Amino acid sequence: MKNLLLALTLLPISSLAFSQANDRGEVYEPVPALVTGVIDGAPPSDAIVLFDGSNLEAWNRTADDAPARWLIEDGAITVQSGVGTIKTRQAFGDIQLHVEFRPTDVIDGSGQGRGNSGVFLHSLYEVQVLDSWENDTYVNGQAGSIYKQQAPLVNVSRPPGQWQSFDIIFKAPVYSSAGELESPAYVTVLQNGVLVLNHFEILGATFTESPEYAARCGPYSQEQRIQDCSGKMPITLQDHGQIVSFRNIWVREL
């Protein structure tokens, strides 16, 4: 797992504009930046830490931009039912995101009513969080899916009450200055170190009648489910009214 995450931290290197190769095919400039990889669970040296177990200063409540008020306890944050979904204060475009989550060990309900939450990329595209351990539901709504768009390749969910992880590579959609879609969003997801989504082309926003892309070149609007043409939007964690905890959340801008 450590080697896998270290490899993921090196992904941006391939996108650097290197100088022309010499006649032997060798390239010497620019030299890739030195980055310390994941060591004993600590984030890479160039990561932006969104939650380290101590405070929610990086987060606001989605509904009104008030400070986030989820419960902080034992280095984790837990959904406070009715408090509302939370979003990052900072907006992001292309990213590598790490987040650890834990559905409650108290099994109360079934299907979508068991350990339900979500990680929303660009506040629009949900990577589903669910207790999918021996819990039947529609497969494009189980843990690791892009909600109602794509089922995970495999189910690697652990029993309820155990910590799990998502490592997500997200390529943001690209819009023209007129708001026309030029390139869709793509996502790769590893759950508990196992590939569950492989460069999936996101069909559009989730929680619409049908997935679609829509842009407005102006301020982001959660209610209208649209994409800001700036190319950067917040990450959100969903309050679905069920007990789910999160910890060790960090992101790298690509």
C-alpha positions as CSV (number, residue, x, y, z in Angstrom):
1,M,0.0,0.0,0.0
2,K,2.8,2.4,0.9
3,N,4.5,1.8,-2.4
4,L,1.2,2.3,-4.3
5,L,0.6,5.6,-2.6
6,L,4.2,6.7,-3.2
7,A,3.7,5.9,-6.9
8,L,0.5,8.0,-7.0
9,T,2.4,11.0,-5.6
10,L,4.7,11.0,-8.6
11,L,1.8,11.2,-11.2
12,P,2.3,15.0,-11.9
13,I,5.9,14.4,-13.1
14,S,4.7,12.9,-16.4
15,S,2.8,16.1,-17.2
16,L,5.8,18.4,-16.9
17,A,7.0,20.1,-20.1
18,F,10.5,18.8,-20.4
19,S,13.2,20.3,-22.5
20,Q,14.1,18.8,-25.8
21,A,16.1,15.5,-25.6
22,N,19.7,15.3,-26.8
23,D,20.7,13.0,-29.6
24,R,20.8,10.1,-27.2
25,G,17.2,10.6,-26.1
26,E,18.3,11.9,-22.7
27,V,16.4,14.8,-21.0
28,Y,18.0,16.7,-18.0
29,E,15.7,19.7,-17.4
30,P,13.6,20.7,-15.6
31,V,14.4,18.5,-12.7
32,P,11.2,17.1,-11.0
33,A,10.5,18.6,-7.5
34,L,11.6,16.5,-4.6
35,V,8.5,15.2,-2.7
36,T,8.4,13.1,0.4
37,G,5.9,10.3,-0.1
38,V,3.4,8.8,2.3
39,I,5.3,7.6,5.4
40,D,3.5,5.8,8.2
41,G,0.3,7.4,7.1
42,A,1.6,10.9,7.0
43,P,0.7,12.9,3.9
44,P,3.2,13.7,1.1
45,S,5.3,16.8,1.7
46,D,3.4,18.8,-0.9
47,A,-0.1,17.9,0.2
48,I,-2.7,20.3,1.4
49,V,-4.0,18.9,4.7
50,L,-7.8,19.2,4.9
51,F,-8.3,17.4,8.2
52,D,-5.6,16.2,10.5
53,G,-7.8,15.3,13.5
54,S,-7.6,18.6,15.3
55,N,-9.9,21.1,13.7
56,L,-12.3,21.9,10.8
57,E,-10.7,25.2,9.8
58,A,-10.5,24.0,6.2
59,W,-14.3,23.4,6.0
60,N,-17.6,25.3,5.9
61,R,-21.2,24.2,5.9
62,T,-22.4,24.0,2.3
63,A,-25.8,25.6,2.9
64,D,-24.7,28.9,4.3
65,D,-20.9,29.0,4.4
66,A,-21.0,29.0,8.2
67,P,-18.1,27.1,10.0
68,A,-18.5,23.3,9.8
69,R,-19.9,21.8,13.0
70,W,-19.4,18.1,12.7
71,L,-18.2,16.2,15.8
72,I,-14.4,16.0,16.4
73,E,-13.4,13.1,18.6
74,D,-10.3,10.8,18.7
75,G,-8.8,12.3,15.6
76,A,-11.9,11.9,13.5
77,I,-14.9,13.9,12.4
78,T,-18.3,12.4,12.4
79,V,-21.5,13.5,10.6
80,Q,-23.8,15.3,12.9
81,S,-27.2,14.5,11.4
82,G,-29.1,17.6,10.5
83,V,-26.1,19.9,10.7
84,G,-25.6,19.6,7.0
85,T,-23.1,18.7,4.3
86,I,-19.7,20.4,4.6
87,K,-17.4,21.7,1.9
88,T,-13.7,22.8,1.7
89,R,-13.1,26.5,1.9
90,Q,-10.6,26.2,-0.9
91,A,-11.6,25.3,-4.4
92,F,-9.7,22.6,-6.4
93,G,-9.3,21.5,-10.0
94,D,-7.3,18.4,-11.0
95,I,-6.4,16.6,-7.8
96,Q,-5.1,13.5,-5.9
97,L,-7.3,13.1,-2.9
98,H,-6.9,10.8,0.1
99,V,-9.7,10.3,2.6
100,E,-10.3,7.6,5.2
101,F,-13.9,6.8,6.3
102,R,-15.7,4.5,8.8
103,P,-19.4,3.6,8.7
104,T,-20.7,3.0,12.3
105,D,-20.5,-0.5,13.6
106,V,-24.1,-0.2,14.8
107,I,-26.1,-1.9,12.0
108,D,-29.5,-0.1,11.8
109,G,-31.1,-0.4,8.4
110,S,-30.1,-1.9,5.1
111,G,-29.3,-0.9,1.5
112,Q,-28.9,2.9,1.1
113,G,-29.9,3.3,4.7
114,R,-26.7,1.9,6.1
115,G,-23.6,4.0,6.5
116,N,-24.5,6.4,3.7
117,S,-22.4,9.4,2.9
118,G,-20.4,10.6,0.0
119,V,-17.3,12.4,-1.3
120,F,-18.3,14.9,-3.9
121,L,-15.6,16.0,-6.4
122,H,-16.2,19.5,-7.5
123,S,-19.3,19.4,-5.2
124,L,-21.1,17.7,-8.1
125,Y,-19.8,14.2,-8.7
126,E,-20.3,11.7,-5.9
127,V,-17.9,8.9,-5.0
128,Q,-20.3,6.9,-2.8
129,V,-19.6,6.1,0.8
130,L,-21.7,3.2,2.1
131,D,-21.5,0.2,4.4
132,S,-21.3,-2.3,1.6
133,W,-20.3,-5.3,3.8
134,E,-22.9,-8.0,3.2
135,N,-25.5,-5.2,2.3
136,D,-27.5,-5.6,-0.9
137,T,-28.3,-2.5,-2.9
138,Y,-28.1,-1.4,-6.5
139,V,-24.5,-1.9,-7.5
140,N,-24.1,1.6,-9.0
141,G,-24.9,2.9,-5.5
142,Q,-22.6,0.8,-3.4
143,A,-19.3,2.0,-1.9
144,G,-16.8,3.0,-4.5
145,S,-19.3,3.7,-7.2
146,I,-19.9,7.0,-9.0
147,Y,-23.4,7.3,-7.8
148,K,-26.0,5.9,-10.2
149,Q,-23.4,6.1,-13.0
150,Q,-20.8,3.4,-12.6
151,A,-20.4,0.4,-10.2
152,P,-17.0,-0.4,-8.7
153,L,-15.0,-3.1,-10.4
154,V,-15.0,-5.1,-7.2
155,N,-16.4,-4.8,-3.7
156,V,-13.5,-4.5,-1.2
157,S,-15.6,-3.0,1.6
158,R,-14.6,-4.0,5.2
159,P,-17.0,-4.8,8.0
160,P,-18.8,-1.9,9.6
161,G,-16.8,-0.1,12.2
162,Q,-13.5,-0.6,10.5
163,W,-11.5,2.2,8.8
164,Q,-11.4,2.3,5.0
165,S,-9.7,4.5,2.5
166,F,-10.3,6.2,-0.9
167,D,-7.4,7.4,-3.0
168,I,-8.9,9.4,-5.9
169,I,-7.3,10.9,-9.0
170,F,-9.7,13.4,-10.5
171,K,-9.4,15.2,-13.8
172,A,-11.8,18.2,-13.8
173,P,-14.0,19.0,-16.7
174,V,-12.9,21.8,-19.0
175,Y,-15.2,24.5,-20.3
176,S,-14.8,27.3,-22.8
177,S,-15.2,30.9,-21.8
178,A,-18.8,30.6,-23.2
179,G,-19.6,27.7,-20.9
180,E,-19.4,25.0,-23.5
181,L,-18.0,21.6,-22.4
182,E,-14.6,20.9,-24.0
183,S,-13.5,17.9,-22.0
184,P,-15.5,15.8,-19.5
185,A,-14.3,14.8,-16.0
186,Y,-12.5,11.6,-15.3
187,V,-11.9,9.7,-12.1
188,T,-9.8,6.8,-10.9
189,V,-10.5,5.4,-7.4
190,L,-8.6,3.0,-5.2
191,Q,-10.6,1.7,-2.2
192,N,-8.5,0.1,0.5
193,G,-5.6,0.0,-2.0
194,V,-7.6,-1.8,-4.7
195,L,-8.5,-0.3,-8.0
196,V,-12.3,0.1,-8.2
197,L,-12.7,2.7,-10.9
198,N,-10.3,3.0,-13.7
199,H,-10.2,6.4,-15.5
200,F,-14.0,6.5,-15.7
201,E,-15.5,9.2,-17.8
202,I,-18.0,10.9,-15.5
203,L,-21.3,11.4,-17.3
204,G,-22.2,14.6,-15.5
205,A,-23.5,15.8,-12.1
206,T,-25.1,13.2,-9.8
207,F,-28.5,13.8,-8.2
208,T,-30.0,15.2,-11.3
209,E,-32.8,13.5,-13.3
210,S,-30.1,12.4,-15.7
211,P,-26.4,13.0,-15.6
212,E,-25.5,16.3,-17.4
213,Y,-22.8,18.9,-17.6
214,A,-23.8,22.6,-17.2
215,A,-21.6,25.6,-16.7
216,R,-22.0,29.2,-15.7
217,C,-19.1,31.5,-15.9
218,G,-19.7,33.1,-12.6
219,P,-20.1,32.2,-8.9
220,Y,-20.7,28.5,-8.0
221,S,-24.3,27.6,-7.2
222,Q,-24.9,24.4,-5.2
223,E,-28.6,24.7,-5.7
224,Q,-28.4,24.8,-9.5
225,R,-25.9,21.9,-9.6
226,I,-23.7,23.7,-12.1
227,Q,-20.0,24.0,-12.8
228,D,-18.1,27.2,-12.4
229,C,-16.0,27.9,-15.5
230,S,-13.0,28.7,-13.4
231,G,-12.2,25.0,-13.4
232,K,-12.0,24.9,-9.6
233,M,-14.7,24.0,-7.1
234,P,-14.9,22.8,-3.5
235,I,-14.8,19.2,-2.3
236,T,-17.8,18.2,-0.2
237,L,-18.6,15.5,2.4
238,Q,-22.2,14.5,2.6
239,D,-24.6,14.6,5.6
240,H,-27.0,11.8,4.7
241,G,-28.4,11.6,8.2
242,Q,-26.3,8.5,9.1
243,I,-23.3,8.0,11.3
244,V,-20.1,8.0,9.3
245,S,-16.7,9.2,10.4
246,F,-13.7,10.6,8.4
247,R,-10.1,11.2,9.1
248,N,-6.7,11.9,7.5
249,I,-8.0,13.9,4.6
250,W,-5.4,15.5,2.3
251,V,-5.2,16.6,-1.3
252,R,-2.5,17.3,-3.9
253,E,-3.2,19.8,-6.7
254,L,-2.1,18.3,-10.0
